[in-house]
Amino acid sequence: MDTRELRLRLLDGLVIPAHPLALTPERKLDERRQRGLTRYYLAAGAGGIAIGVHTTQFAIRDPRHGLYEPLLELTAGEIGAHERRTGARIVKVAGVVGPTAPALREAELAVRHGYDAALLGLGWAKDRTVDDILRHCREVAEVLPLFGFYLQPAAGGIPLPAGFWARFLEIANVVAVKVAPFNRYHTIDVVRPLAQSGRRDEVALYTGNDDSIVADLVTPFAFDVNGRRVEVRFRGGLLGHWACWTGAAVELHNRIKAVVRLGGAVPAEILRTGVEVTDMNAAVFDVANAYRGCIAGVHAVLERQGLLAGRWCLDPAEDVSPGQLGEIDRVVRAYPHLVDDAFVAANRDRWLS
């Protein structure tokens, strides 16, 4: 996908699940279920898929596992088959992390396997200056278009001030930014520089704020820029939360896009749904325990739907927290309109074949 088409697709607004990792009880790649998950997301209507990201588990890069490139290849293969069969165009995003040398290697692997953009993790740069981080970003951007990433510190991110984002948005090959600090002040630190940059029609904002998904998507962020009111909106989401119940997420996102197109007041029903989505996310992401069970929580939902065989993570110590499964049960009962169990049950065997 060339950069112009990529920008247009991202600006149109997509559901992009952050793809989990399917494992056997021995904590080896379960290729059948990994492929099945990708097929599920595509059948659900996702417009993009992100692999090698936080939800996939950063430990895939550990030489003991050696899963980064195999996952890129497997995911791209399934997307390619779907595109050939349906004529759809799917945005492929590869997580790219670490200092410049390994990040460049990952970006080059992503290019080799046909990925469109790099979701650029900067958690490694805790002790680096803004100049150092920007130099790193520019080098990676020479290899692959950048999907910037403001990750909350609880998940390994670092604080990045508005001044950083203003300079980051000067990089020509930036196509999008995932805003995920779980903090409204820090969210504005990204949105305002985009309004001021003059690039709101080139760089798409994607929510990663799982605590305020709907609020991000329906809010017009407006700022005074040289005496002119400039409005910026989030176009879609790249979310771990959308790695489960994806069919319902696509339906909700389409409803929100229709509301935004019409303009005017946001219906109270959409705002109520936003609170429900946040409540569901609190259960899945284990907010009560400082997000310790966030990845295992996504796995637990997919396990109960039969898409995963278990909740296993690469780290044997990583699992759901006490009481978390009960919370997931509670939100499934409370918000049946936000789950897609019937859709999964009707298609699961075909996806896993």
C-alpha positions as CSV (number, residue, x, y, z in Angstrom):
1,M,0.0,0.0,0.0
2,D,1.6,3.3,-1.0
3,T,1.7,6.1,1.5
4,R,-1.1,8.2,-0.1
5,E,-3.5,5.2,0.1
6,L,-2.3,4.4,3.7
7,R,-3.1,8.0,4.8
8,L,-6.5,7.9,3.2
9,R,-7.4,4.6,4.8
10,L,-6.3,5.7,8.2
11,L,-8.1,9.0,8.0
12,D,-11.3,7.3,7.0
13,G,-11.2,5.6,10.4
14,L,-10.5,1.9,11.1
15,V,-10.9,-0.7,13.8
16,I,-7.4,-2.0,14.3
17,P,-7.1,-4.9,16.9
18,A,-3.8,-5.2,18.7
19,H,-3.3,-8.9,17.9
20,P,-2.7,-11.3,20.8
21,L,-0.4,-14.4,20.8
22,A,-2.0,-17.9,20.7
23,L,0.0,-20.4,22.7
24,T,-0.1,-24.1,23.5
25,P,0.1,-25.4,27.1
26,E,3.8,-25.7,26.5
27,R,3.9,-22.0,25.7
28,K,4.8,-22.6,22.1
29,L,3.1,-20.9,19.2
30,D,-0.3,-22.4,18.4
31,E,-0.3,-21.6,14.7
32,R,-3.8,-22.9,14.0
33,R,-5.3,-20.7,16.6
34,Q,-3.0,-17.8,15.7
35,R,-4.3,-17.9,12.2
36,G,-7.9,-18.4,13.5
37,L,-7.6,-15.1,15.5
38,T,-6.5,-13.2,12.4
39,R,-9.3,-14.7,10.4
40,Y,-11.8,-13.6,13.1
41,Y,-10.6,-10.0,13.1
42,L,-10.8,-9.8,9.3
43,A,-14.3,-11.5,9.2
44,A,-15.4,-9.1,11.9
45,G,-14.7,-6.1,9.7
46,A,-11.4,-4.9,11.1
47,G,-9.7,-2.5,8.7
48,G,-6.2,-3.1,10.0
49,I,-4.3,-5.4,12.2
50,A,-1.3,-4.6,14.5
51,I,1.1,-7.4,15.4
52,G,4.2,-7.4,17.5
53,V,2.7,-4.9,19.9
54,H,2.1,-4.8,23.6
55,T,-0.9,-7.2,23.4
56,T,1.2,-9.6,21.4
57,Q,3.7,-9.6,24.3
58,F,7.0,-7.8,24.0
59,A,8.8,-11.1,25.0
60,I,8.2,-12.5,21.5
61,R,11.5,-10.8,20.7
62,D,13.4,-12.9,23.3
63,P,15.8,-15.2,21.4
64,R,14.4,-18.1,23.5
65,H,11.1,-17.6,21.7
66,G,12.1,-16.1,18.3
67,L,8.5,-15.3,17.4
68,Y,8.7,-11.8,16.0
69,E,9.4,-12.6,12.4
70,P,7.3,-15.8,12.3
71,L,4.3,-13.7,13.5
72,L,4.9,-11.0,11.0
73,E,5.0,-13.6,8.2
74,L,2.0,-15.6,9.4
75,T,-0.2,-12.5,9.9
76,A,0.7,-11.0,6.6
77,G,-0.1,-14.3,4.9
78,E,-3.6,-14.5,6.3
79,I,-4.2,-10.8,5.4
80,G,-3.0,-11.4,1.9
81,A,-5.3,-14.4,1.4
82,H,-8.2,-12.3,2.7
83,E,-7.4,-9.4,0.4
84,R,-7.2,-11.7,-2.6
85,R,-10.5,-13.4,-1.7
86,T,-12.5,-10.3,-0.9
87,G,-10.8,-7.4,-2.7
88,A,-10.5,-5.6,0.7
89,R,-7.4,-3.5,1.6
90,I,-6.2,-4.1,5.1
91,V,-3.6,-1.9,6.9
92,K,-0.8,-3.9,8.3
93,V,0.9,-2.4,11.3
94,A,4.1,-3.9,12.9
95,G,5.2,-3.1,16.4
96,V,8.7,-1.8,16.3
97,V,10.5,-1.4,19.7
98,G,13.9,-0.9,21.3
99,P,16.9,1.3,20.6
100,T,17.7,2.4,17.1
101,A,19.7,-0.6,15.9
102,P,17.2,-3.3,16.8
103,A,14.3,-1.0,15.9
104,L,15.7,-0.6,12.4
105,R,16.1,-4.4,12.1
106,E,12.5,-4.9,13.0
107,A,11.4,-2.1,10.6
108,E,13.3,-3.8,7.8
109,L,11.7,-7.2,8.6
110,A,8.3,-5.5,8.5
111,V,9.0,-4.0,5.1
112,R,10.2,-7.4,3.9
113,H,6.8,-8.9,4.9
114,G,4.8,-6.1,3.4
115,Y,3.8,-4.1,6.4
116,D,2.5,-0.6,5.9
117,A,3.5,1.2,9.1
118,A,5.6,0.8,12.3
119,L,3.9,1.4,15.6
120,L,6.9,2.9,17.3
121,G,7.4,1.9,21.0
122,L,9.6,4.3,22.9
123,G,9.6,2.7,26.4
124,W,13.3,1.9,26.0
125,A,14.1,5.7,26.0
126,K,13.3,6.5,29.7
127,D,16.7,8.2,30.2
128,R,17.1,9.7,26.7
129,T,16.7,13.4,25.7
130,V,13.9,14.5,23.4
131,D,16.6,15.2,20.7
132,D,17.8,11.6,21.1
133,I,14.3,10.2,20.8
134,L,13.5,12.3,17.7
135,R,16.7,11.3,16.0
136,H,15.7,7.7,16.5
137,C,12.2,8.3,15.1
138,R,13.6,10.0,12.0
139,E,15.9,7.0,11.3
140,V,13.1,4.5,11.6
141,A,10.9,6.8,9.4
142,E,13.4,6.4,6.6
143,V,12.5,2.7,6.5
144,L,8.8,2.6,7.2
145,P,5.9,5.1,7.7
146,L,5.5,5.9,11.4
147,F,2.5,5.2,13.6
148,G,3.5,7.2,16.7
149,F,2.6,5.8,20.1
150,Y,2.0,7.5,23.4
151,L,1.9,4.5,25.7
152,Q,0.9,4.9,29.4
153,P,3.7,4.4,31.9
154,A,1.8,1.5,33.6
155,A,2.3,-0.5,30.4
156,G,5.9,0.5,29.9
157,G,5.6,3.9,28.2
158,I,7.2,7.2,29.1
159,P,5.9,10.8,29.5
160,L,6.2,12.7,26.3
161,P,5.4,16.4,26.4
162,A,3.6,18.5,23.9
163,G,6.9,19.9,22.6
164,F,8.0,16.4,21.7
165,W,4.8,15.8,19.7
166,A,5.1,19.1,17.9
167,R,8.5,18.1,16.6
168,F,7.5,14.5,16.0
169,L,4.7,15.8,13.7
170,E,7.3,17.5,11.6
171,I,8.6,14.1,10.4
172,A,7.3,13.8,6.9
173,N,6.7,10.0,7.1
174,V,4.4,10.1,10.1
175,V,1.0,8.8,9.1
176,A,-0.8,8.4,12.4
177,V,-0.4,8.6,16.2
178,K,-1.9,6.1,18.7
179,V,-2.7,8.2,21.8
180,A,-2.8,5.9,24.8
181,P,-1.6,7.7,28.0
182,F,-4.9,7.0,29.7
183,N,-4.8,10.7,30.8
184,R,-6.8,13.5,29.3
185,Y,-4.1,16.1,30.0
186,H,-1.5,14.0,28.1
187,T,-4.0,13.2,25.4
188,I,-4.3,17.0,24.7
189,D,-0.5,17.1,24.6
190,V,-0.8,15.2,21.3
191,V,-4.0,16.6,19.9
192,R,-3.2,20.3,20.2
193,P,0.2,20.0,18.4
194,L,-1.6,18.2,15.6
195,A,-4.1,21.0,15.3
196,Q,-1.2,23.5,15.3
197,S,0.9,21.5,12.8
198,G,-1.4,22.0,9.8
199,R,-1.3,18.2,9.2
200,R,-4.7,17.2,10.5
201,D,-5.6,16.0,7.0
202,E,-2.3,14.0,6.7
203,V,-1.8,12.4,10.2
204,A,-4.6,10.4,11.7
205,L,-5.3,10.2,15.4
206,Y,-6.1,6.8,16.8
207,T,-7.3,6.2,20.3
208,G,-5.5,3.7,22.5
209,N,-7.2,5.2,25.6
210,D,-9.1,2.1,26.6
211,D,-10.7,4.0,29.5
212,S,-12.3,6.5,27.1
213,I,-12.7,4.9,23.7
214,V,-16.1,6.3,22.8
215,A,-15.4,9.7,24.4
216,D,-12.3,10.0,22.2
217,L,-14.1,9.0,19.1
218,V,-17.1,11.5,19.5
219,T,-15.2,14.5,20.9
220,P,-14.3,17.5,18.6
221,F,-11.0,18.8,20.0
222,A,-10.9,22.5,19.0
223,F,-8.0,24.9,19.5
224,D,-7.2,28.5,18.5
225,V,-4.4,28.4,15.9
226,N,-3.2,31.9,14.9
227,G,-6.7,33.3,15.4
228,R,-8.5,30.5,13.6
229,R,-10.5,27.7,15.2
230,V,-9.0,24.3,14.2
231,E,-10.9,21.1,15.1
232,V,-9.2,17.7,15.3
233,R,-10.9,14.3,15.8
234,F,-9.8,10.8,16.5
235,R,-10.5,8.7,13.4
236,G,-10.4,5.2,14.8
237,G,-8.7,3.0,17.4
238,L,-5.7,0.7,17.7
239,L,-6.7,-1.2,20.8
240,G,-6.1,-4.2,22.9
241,H,-9.7,-3.9,24.0
242,W,-10.7,-4.5,20.3
243,A,-8.8,-7.8,20.3
244,C,-11.9,-9.4,21.8
245,W,-15.6,-8.8,21.0
246,T,-14.3,-7.3,17.7
247,G,-17.6,-7.8,15.8
248,A,-19.4,-5.6,18.4
249,A,-16.5,-3.1,18.3
250,V,-16.9,-2.7,14.5
251,E,-20.6,-2.2,14.8
252,L,-20.1,0.4,17.5
253,H,-17.4,2.2,15.5
254,N,-19.6,2.4,12.5
255,R,-22.4,3.9,14.5
256,I,-20.1,6.5,15.9
257,K,-18.8,7.4,12.5
258,A,-22.3,7.9,11.3
259,V,-23.1,10.2,14.3
260,V,-19.9,12.2,13.6
261,R,-20.8,12.6,9.9
262,L,-24.2,14.0,10.8
263,G,-22.8,16.5,13.2
264,G,-24.8,18.1,16.0
265,A,-25.3,16.7,19.5
266,V,-24.0,13.2,20.3
267,P,-27.0,11.0,21.3
268,A,-27.2,10.1,25.0
269,E,-27.3,6.5,24.0
270,I,-23.8,6.7,22.5
271,L,-22.5,8.4,25.7
272,R,-24.1,5.7,27.9
273,T,-22.5,3.0,25.7
274,G,-19.2,4.7,26.3
275,V,-19.5,4.2,30.0
276,E,-20.4,0.5,29.4
277,V,-17.4,0.0,27.2
278,T,-15.2,1.5,29.9
279,D,-16.7,-0.8,32.5
280,M,-16.0,-3.8,30.3
281,N,-12.5,-2.6,29.8
282,A,-11.9,-2.3,33.5
283,A,-12.7,-6.0,33.9
284,V,-10.7,-7.2,30.9
285,F,-7.7,-5.0,31.6
286,D,-7.6,-5.7,35.3
287,V,-7.7,-2.0,36.4
288,A,-8.3,-3.0,40.0
289,N,-4.8,-4.6,40.1
290,A,-2.8,-2.0,38.2
291,Y,-3.3,-3.8,34.8
292,R,-1.4,-6.9,35.9
293,G,-3.9,-9.2,34.1
294,C,-4.5,-7.0,31.0
295,I,-3.1,-9.4,28.4
296,A,-4.4,-12.5,30.2
297,G,-7.8,-10.8,30.5
298,V,-8.0,-10.5,26.7
299,H,-7.0,-14.2,26.5
300,A,-9.7,-15.1,29.0
301,V,-12.4,-13.6,26.8
302,L,-11.0,-15.4,23.7
303,E,-10.7,-18.6,25.6
304,R,-14.3,-18.5,26.8
305,Q,-15.4,-18.0,23.1
306,G,-13.3,-21.0,22.1
307,L,-10.9,-19.0,19.9
308,L,-7.9,-19.7,22.3
309,A,-7.3,-23.0,24.0
310,G,-6.1,-21.3,27.2
311,R,-4.9,-18.0,28.8
312,W,-1.2,-18.9,28.6
313,C,1.3,-16.0,28.3
314,L,5.0,-16.4,27.6
315,D,5.8,-15.6,31.2
316,P,4.4,-18.4,33.3
317,A,3.8,-15.9,36.1
318,E,1.5,-13.8,34.0
319,D,-2.2,-14.6,34.4
320,V,-5.5,-13.1,35.4
321,S,-5.8,-11.7,38.9
322,P,-8.0,-13.1,41.7
323,G,-11.6,-12.1,41.0
324,Q,-10.9,-10.9,37.4
325,L,-12.7,-13.8,35.8
326,G,-15.8,-13.0,37.9
327,E,-15.6,-9.4,36.7
328,I,-15.5,-10.5,33.1
329,D,-18.5,-12.7,33.7
330,R,-20.3,-9.7,35.2
331,V,-19.7,-7.4,32.3
332,V,-20.7,-10.1,29.7
333,R,-24.0,-10.5,31.6
334,A,-24.5,-6.7,32.0
335,Y,-23.8,-5.7,28.4
336,P,-24.8,-8.5,26.0
337,H,-25.1,-6.0,23.1
338,L,-21.3,-5.3,23.4
339,V,-20.2,-9.0,22.9
340,D,-20.1,-11.0,19.7
341,D,-20.4,-14.6,21.1
342,A,-23.1,-15.6,18.6
343,F,-21.0,-14.4,15.6
344,V,-17.9,-16.3,16.9
345,A,-19.9,-19.4,17.7
346,A,-21.3,-19.5,14.1
347,N,-17.9,-19.1,12.4
348,R,-15.3,-20.4,14.9
349,D,-14.8,-23.8,13.4
350,R,-14.3,-22.4,9.9
351,W,-11.7,-19.9,11.2
352,L,-9.8,-22.7,13.0
353,S,-9.9,-25.2,10.2
